[in-house]
Amino acid sequence: MCKAGAGCGCQADVSAILDVFRVVAPELDDVLNNDVTAMIVFVADMVSKNKFGPYYVRAVAYLAAHFIKLQDMADSDGSDSGSLTADGGITMEKEGDLQRQYGASISGSSNDADILLKKTLYGRMFLTLRKMVIVPILTRMG
């Protein structure tokens, strides 16, 4: 196994994450193992082994499934990923001139970034795991 806190470079980690991915994301069975593995390696350094501890493998699997599903959503929508970064979905659509209007765009704050994670079941499951293991620091000032 890799050292705690290191990125996911070990074959044992990738293999375990791929196994969990196949269990939690059966709708993505048509995605090739090589593509899933590439996504796992891509997102693994976004998840801390130290913070997630025993949930690390599951967290990486959910995050990889989330990004693959987002790409699938963008592909099936016939658009680029720009439509996925809108807060509230489509607010207006016009067929004559092919005009589509979305809610406000996601900015850089962490709460706004969570909006993108909430767009898929896998992202919401990742957020649930994150809430279990990462407790925000609260002060008297709020």
ABEGO torsion letter per residue (X at the ends): XBBBGBBBABAAAAAAAAAAAAAABAAAAABBAAAAAAAAAAAAAABBAAAAEAAAAAAAAAAAAAAAAAAAAAAAAGBBAAAAABAAEBABBBAAAGBBBBBBBBBABAAAAAAAAAABAAAAAAAAAAAAABBBBBBAAX
